[in-house]
Amino acid sequence: MQHEAECGSKRTRFSGSQPTVNKNAVKQVFLCFCLFYAEETNPLVMSQKELKEAFVSNLNGTSLQEVALGSFLTPLCLINRGLILILYHQAKGFLPLPLPLISHLLLDFSVLILPLVLSCTVLSSTLHQVIISLTIVSACVLCYIYRTNSHPNAGHPQNTVSSFLQSHVQVNQVPFVTIFRVFVNVKTAISILAVDFSVFPRRYAKTETYGTGVMDFGVGAYVFANALVCPEARRKRISGSKMNHITKQLLSVWPLVVLGMARLVSLKMSGYQEHVTEYGVHWNFFFTLAIVRVVASMILAVLPPSKSWVFALLISGFYQYALETSELKAFIVHNNDREKDFLHANKEGIFSVVGYVAIYLAGVQVGLYLMQPRSQVRQWLKALSNLLLGSLVLYTGLYICQTLVEPVSRRMANLPFSIWSVAQSLFFMSCLGIADMVLLFSKRTSGCQLVPSSWNLCIKQSESVSDTKTGEMERRCLVQAVNRNQLLFFLLANLMTGLTNSIVDTLSCGSLISVGVLLLYMFMNSLVIYILHLCGITVKFW
């Protein structure tokens, strides 16, 4: 006699005393049990925090060529902003724009910030086409301005170029260094939020152990940018004893330490996602900036700043030697010992300081070179060519290091990473300097001296522009606004990034929504800094 029992999706047959079990039913029950157990113990199903951490982990970066290609976009944006202002001046005969408080911010945001956001999101796969298109547009507008201008200095092209090279210039700020520092800040602000969206290419994000991501360069460039304008680079003499100077430097970095502690506490309390292999369990970039500043100041208080490039090479060289000949490399890369003590928990952040100190010292050397007095266009062009030459030499050294030693590693801040950070920074700065020189030539050709740039021509009194109008244009320049409060801009970007991540599910956003959120985020950052600049407020913590 055969009985059949059925219950839900499980079906069991009984034939005498021998039971026959339906295999599909057993599978379903087993899978249900596994899913229930996974939800309870959560070893297989990731939380939102774990998903975001995994999203930015185990990445390999992109090529050196693609990172270098991105260096052309910002200079082209600067040129286009200047050419737009010149065309408006030629058409209307006056500057600034109507409704200056709003129109200049919208212009700068549209021409300087918007392309940077699009280039690392929806246009990242066609970046070379974007750059070629902008180059063609800029060249056509520049030719149009040159052909149609009625400025009395215009004449035969050869004579125009020759007289331009011999022209004397006035420098209000460190030429093109200010722009470099501002856009390193701006690109960092974009990247720290964009990396959490799927529209941001994973090859641009920070690499896990080896590789060259765009964000990897951003970290090195930030340290390099700080060194360019440090007191040693500006040839400020040490007042009092060297010990007093070192004590002063220790006290001067307290805002970075406080910000680092605030970030650490907020991350631990909020449960915000953390990429532990980036700096460690408790370490963050604010601590790195503080330690690098103090260590570099101590070195330069004892040794001459004019030889800082030698110390940079020696420090990074000995550090690489230690990585290769000891267990240090394995210690840094190994991840299973973070619970032992503070050193094991934060080994990436602690040991990478050595590489960042080398980058900082190299930046001091470049800053000393750029601070030298120059008055002619020809002299500045020679300085730009030397920066390009230095970048080429360093890239050659980088190729040798990557071939004979090991690839670039931001995690360890090894010798190839230090060389690459300096080489790419010099290349990016050279591109910005060339763009500034193109703007200067456009200003001279068109007779419009109000366009913001690093240089102003020394012109006749009859052709001079009042300081009031020049100051009014600079007051409405977004670049000057960010430059005025760079640390505050960086801090604001970090706070807004955390706020956005707590409100928006960044992983599930489509491309259009992601770009919209990024643009709104950058506009709010820019608006706050712009308003402070208009009010003449400089926020300094020391």
C-alpha positions, 0 to 999 in steps of 0.5 A, spaced: 500 500 500 502 506 497 501 513 501 502 520 498 503 526 503 504 533 500 505 539 504 507 546 501 513 545 496 515 539 500 513 532 497 514 525 500 512 518 498 512 512 502 512 505 500 511 500 505 517 502 510 521 505 505 521 512 504 522 516 498 524 523 498 523 528 493 530 531 491 528 538 489 524 539 495 530 538 499 534 543 495 529 548 496 529 547 504 536 547 504 537 553 500 531 557 505 535 555 511 542 557 508 538 564 506 535 564 513 542 563 516 546 568 512 541 574 514 541 572 521 549 571 522 551 576 515 557 572 513 554 572 506 549 578 505 553 584 506 551 590 509 550 597 506 557 599 509 560 593 507 558 594 500 561 601 500 567 599 502 568 593 497 566 598 492 572 602 493 577 596 495 581 591 491 582 596 485 588 596 480 588 604 477 589 606 470 595 607 466 600 613 467 598 616 460 590 617 462 592 620 468 597 625 464 591 626 459 587 629 464 592 634 466 590 638 459 583 639 461 583 644 467 588 649 463 583 648 457 577 650 462 581 656 464 583 658 457 576 658 455 573 662 461 578 667 459 576 667 452 569 668 454 570 674 458 575 677 452 569 676 447 564 679 452 569 685 453 569 686 445 562 685 444 560 690 450 566 694 452 565 693 459 567 688 465 565 685 469 558 682 467 551 684 469 549 681 475 556 680 477 555 677 484 551 671 480 553 671 473 561 670 475 559 665 479 555 661 474 560 662 469 566 660 473 562 654 475 559 652 468 566 653 465 571 650 471 567 646 475 562 642 470 567 640 465 571 636 471 565 633 474 563 630 467 570 628 465 570 623 471 563 621 470 559 620 464 565 623 459 570 619 462 570 614 456 571 620 451 576 624 455 581 625 449 575 627 444 573 632 450 580 635 450 581 635 442 574 639 442 576 644 447 583 645 444 580 646 437 574 651 440 580 655 444 584 655 438 579 658 433 577 663 438 584 665 440 585 666 432 578 670 432 580 675 437 587 676 434 584 677 427 579 682 429 582 686 435 584 693 434 589 694 439 595 699 437 600 694 439 598 689 434 602 688 428 606 683 424 605 676 427 612 676 428 613 682 431 607 681 436 610 675 438 617 678 439 615 684 443 610 679 447 616 675 449 620 681 451 614 684 455 615 685 463 610 683 467 607 684 474 606 678 479 600 679 484 601 672 487 606 666 485 605 665 478 600 659 476 602 655 483 596 658 486 591 655 480 595 649 481 593 648 489 586 651 488 585 645 482 588 640 486 583 642 492 577 642 487 579 635 484 580 632 491 573 635 493 570 632 487 573 625 487 572 624 495 564 624 493 564 621 486 568 615 488 562 612 492 558 613 485 558 607 480 558 612 474 565 614 477 570 609 473 573 604 478 580 605 475 580 612 477 579 610 484 585 609 489 589 602 488 589 597 493 596 595 493 600 597 487 597 601 481 596 609 479 589 611 480 587 618 479 585 619 486 592 616 488 595 622 484 591 627 488 594 625 495 601 626 493 599 632 489 596 635 495 602 634 499 606 637 494 602 643 493 602 645 501 610 644 500 610 649 494 608 655 499 611 653 505 615 658 509 621 654 507 620 655 500 618 662 501 625 663 504 622 666 511 628 666 516 627 662 522 626 667 528 629 665 534 633 659 536 631 652 531 628 649 537 623 655 538 622 654 530 620 647 531 616 648 537 612 653 533 611 648 527 609 643 532 603 648 535 602 650 528 599 643 526 594 643 531 588 644 527 590 638 522 590 634 529 584 636 531 580 635 524 584 628 524 581 627 531 574 629 529 574 625 523 576 619 527 571 620 532 565 621 527 567 615 523 567 610 529 560 613 532 556 614 525 559 607 522 561 610 516 564 606 511 572 605 512 577 603 507 582 600 512 588 599 507 588 606 505 591 609 512 589 604 517 584 603 523 585 610 526 589 614 521 587 619 516 590 624 511 589 629 516 594 626 521 599 625 515 599 632 513 600 634 520 606 629 521 609 631 514 609 638 516 613 637 522 618 632 520 619 636 514 620 643 518 625 639 523 629 637 517 629 643 514 631 647 520 637 643 520 639 642 513 639 647 508 632 648 504 636 649 497 638 642 497 632 639 499 631 635 493 637 631 495 634 630 502 628 628 498 632 623 494 636 620 499 629 619 504 625 615 498 631 611 496 633 609 503 626 607 504 625 603 498 632 600 500 628 598 507 622 595 503 626 591 499 631 588 504 627 587 510 620 584 512 617 592 512 614 591 505 610 584 508 609 587 514 605 593 511 601 589 506 599 583 511 592 584 513 591 579 519 594 583 525 591 589 526 588 587 533 595 587 536 597 594 537 597 601 534 602 600 530 599 594 526 593 597 526 595 603 522 601 601 519 600 604 512 599 611 515 605 611 519 610 608 514 607 612 508 609 618 512 616 617 509 614 617 502 610 623 503 616 627 507 620 626 500 614 629 496 614 635 501 621 636 500 621 636 493 615 641 493 620 645 497 625 645 492 620 647 486 617 652 490 624 655 491 625 655 484 619 658 482 619 664 488 626 667 484 624 674 481 623 674 474 620 680 470 620 678 463 615 673 459 621 670 456 624 668 463 617 665 465 617 661 459 624 658 460 622 656 467 616 653 464 620 649 460 625 647 466 619 644 469 617 640 463 624 638 463 624 636 470 617 632 469 620 628 463 627 626 467 622 624 473 618 620 468 624 616 465 626 615 472 619 612 474 620 607 468 626 605 470 624 604 477 618 600 475 622 596 471 627 594 475 624 595 482 617 595 483 610 598 481 607 605 484 604 603 491 600 609 494 599 604 500 606 604 501 608 611 498 614 607 495 620 610 491 616 610 484 610 613 488 614 619 490 617 620 483 610 619 480 607 624 484 612 629 483 613 628 476 605 628 474 605 635 479 610 638 475 607 636 468 600 639 471 603 645 473 607 646 467 600 645 463 597 650 467 603 655 466 602 655 459 595 656 459 596 662 463 601 664 458 596 664 453 591 668 457 596 673 458 598 673 450 590 674 449 589 680 454 595 683 450 592 682 444 585 684 445 587 690 450 582 687 455 587 687 462 581 685 467 581 677 465 583 674 471 590 670 471 597 670 474 600 675 471 599 682 468 603 686 463 606 692 465 603 697 460 603 705 459 599 709 464 595 711 459 593 704 458 593 702 465 586 699 468 584 702 475 586 697 481 579 698 483 576 694 477 582 689 477 580 688 484 573 687 483 574 682 477 579 678 482 573 679 488 568 675 483 573 670 481 571 663 484 579 661 483 581 666 488 575 665 493 577 657 494 584 660 494 582 664 500 580 659 504 583 652 502 583 648 508 576 650 509 574 648 502 577 641 504 574 641 510 567 643 508 568 638 502 569 632 507 563 634 511 558 635 505 561 628 503 559 625 509 552 628 509 551 626 502 552 619 503 548 619 509 542 621 505 543 618 498 544 611 496 550 612 492 551 605 489 544 605 486 544 612 483 543 612 476 548 616 471 544 622 471 542 622 478 549 621 480 552 627 476 546 631 478 548 630 486 555 631 484 554 638 481 549 640 487 554 638 492 560 642 488 555 648 487 554 648 495 561 648 496 563 653 491 557 658 494 559 657 501 566 659 499 564 664 494 560 668 499 565 668 504 570 671 499 565 676 497 565 678 505 572 678 505 572 673 510 578 669 511 578 663 516 584 661 519 585 656 525 592 659 527 
